[in-house]
Amino acid sequence: MNDITMQIEGNIDILKGKLKKKYGSLTDDDLIYQKGMDDEFIGRLQTKLGKTKAEIRHEITKLLDS
């Protein structure tokens, strides 16, 4: 399990709230997360937000550190 997976799984509810607040265009369907499926979660965010995988990972880390 990598760092980003642990960050997402341990804080998914907080992360969802922060992502919705920052990106109002995200829907509940965009933010569906299943344990161990962080790549799928990040992929949906990439598609919706038009960012790279690295940018999404950085954004998640930044949001959870704030």
C-alpha positions as CSV (number, residue, x, y, z in Angstrom):
1,M,0.0,0.0,0.0
2,N,1.5,3.4,-1.0
3,D,1.3,6.7,0.8
4,I,-1.5,8.1,-1.4
5,T,-3.6,5.1,-0.8
6,M,-3.2,5.3,2.9
7,Q,-4.0,9.1,2.8
8,I,-7.2,8.5,0.8
9,E,-8.5,5.5,2.7
10,G,-7.8,7.1,6.1
11,N,-9.4,10.4,5.3
12,I,-11.9,9.8,2.5
13,D,-14.8,11.6,4.0
14,I,-12.7,14.7,4.8
15,L,-11.2,14.5,1.3
16,K,-14.6,14.3,-0.4
17,G,-15.8,17.4,1.5
18,K,-12.7,19.4,0.6
19,L,-12.8,18.4,-3.0
20,K,-16.5,19.3,-3.3
21,K,-15.8,22.6,-1.7
22,K,-12.9,23.4,-4.0
23,Y,-14.4,22.0,-7.2
24,G,-18.1,22.6,-7.2
25,S,-18.5,20.7,-10.4
26,L,-17.7,17.3,-8.7
27,T,-20.7,15.1,-8.1
28,D,-21.3,12.3,-5.5
29,D,-20.7,9.8,-8.4
30,D,-17.3,11.4,-9.2
31,L,-16.3,10.9,-5.6
32,I,-17.3,7.3,-5.1
33,Y,-14.4,5.5,-3.5
34,Q,-13.9,1.8,-2.8
35,K,-11.1,0.5,-0.7
36,G,-8.1,-0.4,-2.8
37,M,-9.5,1.4,-5.9
38,D,-7.5,4.6,-5.6
39,D,-6.4,4.5,-9.2
40,E,-10.0,4.5,-10.4
41,F,-10.8,7.3,-8.0
42,I,-7.9,9.4,-9.2
43,G,-8.8,8.6,-12.8
44,R,-12.3,9.9,-12.4
45,L,-10.9,13.1,-10.9
46,Q,-8.4,13.4,-13.8
47,T,-11.2,13.2,-16.3
48,K,-13.5,15.6,-14.5
49,L,-10.9,18.2,-13.6
50,G,-8.6,17.9,-16.7
51,K,-5.4,17.4,-14.6
52,T,-2.7,14.8,-14.7
53,K,-2.3,11.9,-12.3
54,A,0.6,13.7,-10.6
55,E,-1.4,16.9,-10.2
56,I,-4.3,15.0,-8.7
57,R,-2.1,13.2,-6.2
58,H,-0.4,16.5,-5.3
59,E,-3.8,18.1,-4.8
60,I,-5.0,15.3,-2.6
61,T,-1.9,15.6,-0.4
62,K,-2.2,19.3,-0.3
63,L,-5.9,19.2,0.7
64,L,-5.3,16.6,3.4
65,D,-2.4,18.6,4.9
66,S,-4.4,21.8,5.2
